[in-house]
Structure formats: C-alpha cells, structure tokens
Amino acid sequence: MLVATPIADLEIEVDRLFVENGTLVMTNAATDAMPARTVMGPADIRKILGGLLRPRIVWFALSCLFRSGPPARGAGGAEEFHPTPNPW
C-alpha cells in the first residue's frame, strides 16, 4: 500500500489486523522503512464499509482476486495528486 503525505511517500505492507480495546488495529511488516500502527474506531469502519458498498469499489475488490503485483502508479495513482510532487 502506498501512503502519500506532504513529507514523504511510504510503501507499507500490511502485516497484521487485530481487534484491541474495541478498535481495529493494523500493523505493518518489520521490513518496512518505518514502523506503523493504524488504529481505526467504529466511525472509521463504518466509512470503510459504506465505501465498499459502491458498485465501482465492489468491482475493484473482486478484480483484485484475479491479479497480483503492486498498485499502478501514474495512472490515477498517488503521485498525480501529491501536494508536494518534488519536495526535495
């Protein structure tokens, strides 16, 4: 997964998903450049599930079952919308 921020673009590999203290927690792989822990509460999960019900998102999720590899960059990818395309 690509996480684009004004400071840097980070490639993050989802390692674990688990429930802790009433929240959904995602951690990344130990081999990633920076350790990350994402905590999602009930409102976040409702937004995600609401988005998953849209036909275009359902089609994308189903098509992911039949393809592999990194996400396409440049064709609607994060770098087209990055707030600082050349920060360095």
NORQUI-V553125 format. One record per pair of residues at least 12 apart in sequence whose C-alpha atoms are under 10 Angstrom apart, sorted by the first residue. I is the first residue (numbers start at 1). GAP is how many residues later the second one is. Records with the same first field share a line. If there is no record, write none. Layout:
# NORQUI-V553125
I: GAP  GAP
This chain:
# NORQUI-V553125
1: 12  13  27  69  70
2: 68  69  71  75  76  77
3: 75
4: 74  75  77  78  79  80
5: 73  77  78  79
6: 76  77  78  79  81
7: 76  77  80  81
8: 74  76  77  78  79  80
9: 69  70  73
10: 22  23  24
11: 17  21  22  23  59
12: 15  16  17  18  19  20  21  22  23  24
13: 14  15  16  17  18  19  23
14: 12  13  14  15  16  18  22  23
15: 12  13  14  15
16: 12  13  21
17: 20  21  22
18: 21
19: 20  21
20: 19
21: 20
22: 18  19  20
23: 15  16  17  18  19  21  22
24: 14  15  16  17  18  20  21
25: 12  13  14  15  16
26: 12  13  14
27: 12
